[in-house]
Amino acid sequence: MITLYFAPRTRAVRILWLLEELGLPYELKKMAFAPPSKTFSQQTPLGKFPVIEDGDLVISESGAILEYILERYGEGRLAPPIGSPLRGPFLQWIHFAEGTAYPPLGNIVWHTLYKRDAESLPGVIADARGRARDALDFAAQALTGRDYLLGDEFSGADIMLGFTLAVAQVLGVLEQGDAVLMRYLARLQARPAFQKAAAA
C-alpha cells in the first residue's frame, strides 16, 4: 500500500487527488507544513512534500510520483499509452505545470509568506507575476475549445496543472477575467476526488 506524507495546501494535494481518482488504497500521514528554515526542512523521509513510500521505494517530486503511480497502478487510466500521439503532450503538460508555470508563483509565495520582504522587492514580484501570466496565457490558448488539456478526457496532466492554477487563483494571478482558465478550474474543482484532496 502506498503511504503518502501529506500537508494541506502543498503539492501533496496533487498526489492525494490522483490516488482518489484511481480509487487506490493508501495510508495518509498528515503532517503540519513547517515554514522552511532551509531546503528539505519538512519532517518527512526526504524533507519535503509530497513524499510517498511504496514498499522499499521512497520518492518525492509530485510529477515523478504521478508518473510512477500511473505507470505502476493506473492500468491505462488517466494517461495515454506510450506510443500514443497524445503521450508527448501529456508529458509536456505534466512538466509544464511544475517546471514553467509554478516557479514564478513559488517566488511570490517565498517573498510574500516566508521572507515577508515582498514590499521591498516590487520589481521581483512584478517580474514573477509577469512570468506567471505568460504561463497562464499559454495554458489558456491550449485549453480554448476543449474541456481538458488532452481534449475531452481528464488525465493526470490536469491534476498537475489544476493545483498550479488553484495556487495562482489564491495569489490573485488567476482572476475572474481569465474565462477559459476559470471554467477549466471549476470543472476540476467539481470532481469529488479533488474536493476530498482539498479538504484533507
C-alpha positions as CSV (number, residue, x, y, z in Angstrom):
1,M,0.0,0.0,0.0
2,I,1.2,3.5,-0.8
3,T,2.0,5.8,2.1
4,L,1.6,9.5,1.3
5,Y,3.2,12.1,3.5
6,F,0.8,15.0,3.2
7,A,0.4,18.6,4.3
8,P,-2.7,20.6,3.3
9,R,-2.2,23.3,0.6
10,T,1.1,21.7,-0.6
11,R,1.8,19.9,-3.8
12,A,0.9,16.7,-1.9
13,V,-2.7,17.6,-2.8
14,R,-1.9,16.5,-6.3
15,I,-1.0,13.0,-5.2
16,L,-3.9,12.6,-2.9
17,W,-6.2,13.8,-5.7
18,L,-4.6,11.2,-8.0
19,L,-5.0,8.4,-5.5
20,E,-8.6,9.3,-5.1
21,E,-9.2,9.5,-8.8
22,L,-7.7,6.0,-9.2
23,G,-9.5,4.6,-6.2
24,L,-6.2,3.2,-4.9
25,P,-5.8,2.2,-1.2
26,Y,-3.3,4.4,0.7
27,E,-2.2,5.4,4.1
28,L,-2.2,9.1,4.7
29,K,0.4,10.5,7.1
30,K,-1.0,14.0,7.6
31,M,1.6,16.5,8.9
32,A,1.9,20.2,9.5
33,F,3.9,22.2,7.0
34,A,6.8,23.9,8.8
35,P,7.8,27.3,7.5
36,P,11.0,26.5,5.6
37,S,14.1,27.4,7.6
38,K,16.2,25.7,4.9
39,T,15.7,23.4,1.9
40,F,14.4,19.9,2.8
41,S,13.2,21.1,6.3
42,Q,9.9,19.2,6.4
43,Q,9.5,16.2,8.8
44,T,9.2,13.6,6.0
45,P,11.6,10.9,4.9
46,L,13.0,13.2,2.2
47,G,12.5,16.5,3.9
48,K,9.7,17.8,1.6
49,F,6.1,17.4,0.4
50,P,4.9,15.2,-1.2
51,V,6.8,12.0,-0.4
52,I,5.5,8.5,-1.0
53,E,6.6,5.2,0.3
54,D,5.7,2.1,-1.7
55,G,7.4,-0.9,-0.3
56,D,11.1,-0.1,-0.3
57,L,10.7,2.8,-2.7
58,V,10.7,6.3,-1.3
59,I,10.4,9.2,-3.7
60,S,9.4,12.8,-3.9
61,E,8.6,15.4,-6.6
62,S,4.9,15.4,-7.4
63,G,5.4,15.0,-11.2
64,A,7.6,12.0,-10.7
65,I,5.2,10.4,-8.2
66,L,2.3,11.0,-10.5
67,E,4.1,9.3,-13.4
68,Y,5.2,6.4,-11.2
69,I,1.7,5.7,-9.8
70,L,0.1,5.9,-13.2
71,E,2.7,3.5,-14.7
72,R,2.6,1.0,-11.9
73,Y,-1.1,1.2,-10.8
74,G,-3.0,3.2,-13.4
75,E,-4.0,0.3,-15.6
76,G,-4.2,2.6,-18.5
77,R,-6.3,5.2,-16.7
78,L,-5.5,9.0,-16.7
79,A,-2.6,8.7,-19.1
80,P,-2.3,8.0,-22.8
81,P,-0.3,4.8,-23.6
82,I,3.4,5.0,-24.6
83,G,3.4,5.4,-28.4
84,S,0.1,7.3,-28.5
85,P,0.2,10.6,-30.3
86,L,-1.1,12.2,-27.0
87,R,1.8,10.8,-24.9
88,G,4.1,13.7,-25.8
89,P,1.6,16.4,-24.9
90,F,0.7,14.6,-21.8
91,L,4.3,14.6,-20.6
92,Q,4.7,18.2,-21.7
93,W,1.8,19.4,-19.6
94,I,2.9,17.4,-16.5
95,H,6.3,19.1,-16.6
96,F,4.9,22.5,-17.7
97,A,2.7,22.7,-14.6
98,E,5.7,22.4,-12.2
99,G,8.7,23.4,-14.3
100,T,7.3,26.5,-16.1
101,A,4.0,27.7,-14.5
102,Y,4.8,27.1,-10.8
103,P,8.3,28.6,-10.3
104,P,7.1,32.3,-10.6
105,L,4.2,31.5,-8.2
106,G,6.7,29.9,-5.8
107,N,8.8,33.1,-5.9
108,I,5.7,35.1,-4.9
109,V,4.9,32.7,-2.1
110,W,8.5,32.8,-0.9
111,H,8.8,36.6,-0.7
112,T,5.2,37.2,0.5
113,L,4.6,34.4,3.1
114,Y,8.1,33.3,4.2
115,K,10.6,36.1,3.8
116,R,8.0,38.8,4.1
117,D,10.1,41.2,2.0
118,A,7.8,41.5,-1.0
119,E,7.1,45.2,-0.4
120,S,10.8,45.9,-0.6
121,L,11.2,43.9,-3.9
122,P,8.4,45.3,-6.1
123,G,10.4,44.6,-9.3
124,V,11.0,40.9,-8.3
125,I,7.3,40.4,-7.6
126,A,6.2,42.2,-10.8
127,D,8.6,40.0,-12.8
128,A,7.2,36.9,-11.2
129,R,3.7,37.9,-11.8
130,G,4.5,38.6,-15.4
131,R,6.2,35.3,-15.9
132,A,3.2,33.6,-14.3
133,R,0.8,35.4,-16.5
134,D,2.7,34.3,-19.6
135,A,2.4,30.7,-18.5
136,L,-1.3,31.1,-17.8
137,D,-1.9,32.6,-21.2
138,F,0.0,29.7,-22.8
139,A,-2.3,27.2,-21.0
140,A,-5.4,29.2,-21.8
141,Q,-4.6,29.1,-25.5
142,A,-4.2,25.3,-25.4
143,L,-7.5,24.9,-23.4
144,T,-9.6,27.1,-25.7
145,G,-12.3,25.0,-27.2
146,R,-11.5,21.9,-25.1
147,D,-12.5,20.7,-21.7
148,Y,-9.1,19.2,-20.7
149,L,-5.5,19.5,-21.7
150,L,-5.7,16.4,-23.9
151,G,-9.1,17.2,-25.3
152,D,-12.3,15.5,-23.9
153,E,-10.6,13.2,-21.5
154,F,-9.4,14.2,-18.0
155,S,-5.8,13.0,-17.3
156,G,-3.0,13.2,-14.8
157,A,-1.8,16.3,-16.6
158,D,-4.9,18.1,-15.5
159,I,-4.2,17.2,-11.9
160,M,-0.7,18.7,-12.2
161,L,-1.9,21.9,-13.8
162,G,-5.1,22.2,-11.7
163,F,-3.1,22.5,-8.5
164,T,-0.9,25.2,-10.1
165,L,-4.0,27.1,-11.2
166,A,-5.5,26.9,-7.7
167,V,-2.3,28.4,-6.3
168,A,-2.4,31.1,-9.0
169,Q,-6.0,31.9,-8.0
170,V,-5.2,32.2,-4.3
171,L,-2.3,34.6,-5.2
172,G,-4.5,36.8,-7.4
173,V,-2.6,35.9,-10.5
174,L,-5.5,34.0,-12.0
175,E,-8.5,36.3,-12.0
176,Q,-12.2,36.1,-12.8
177,G,-11.5,37.7,-16.2
178,D,-9.5,34.6,-17.2
179,A,-12.6,33.0,-18.5
180,V,-11.1,29.9,-20.2
181,L,-9.0,29.0,-17.2
182,M,-11.6,29.8,-14.6
183,R,-14.1,27.5,-16.4
184,Y,-11.4,24.8,-16.6
185,L,-10.5,25.1,-12.9
186,A,-14.2,25.0,-12.0
187,R,-14.5,21.7,-13.9
188,L,-11.5,20.3,-12.0
189,Q,-12.7,21.5,-8.6
190,A,-16.1,20.0,-9.1
191,R,-14.6,16.5,-9.2
192,P,-15.2,14.5,-6.0
193,A,-11.6,13.4,-5.9
194,F,-10.4,17.0,-6.0
195,Q,-12.8,18.0,-3.3
196,K,-11.7,15.2,-1.0
197,A,-8.0,16.0,-1.5
198,A,-8.5,19.7,-1.0
199,A,-10.4,19.1,2.2
200,A,-7.9,16.8,3.8
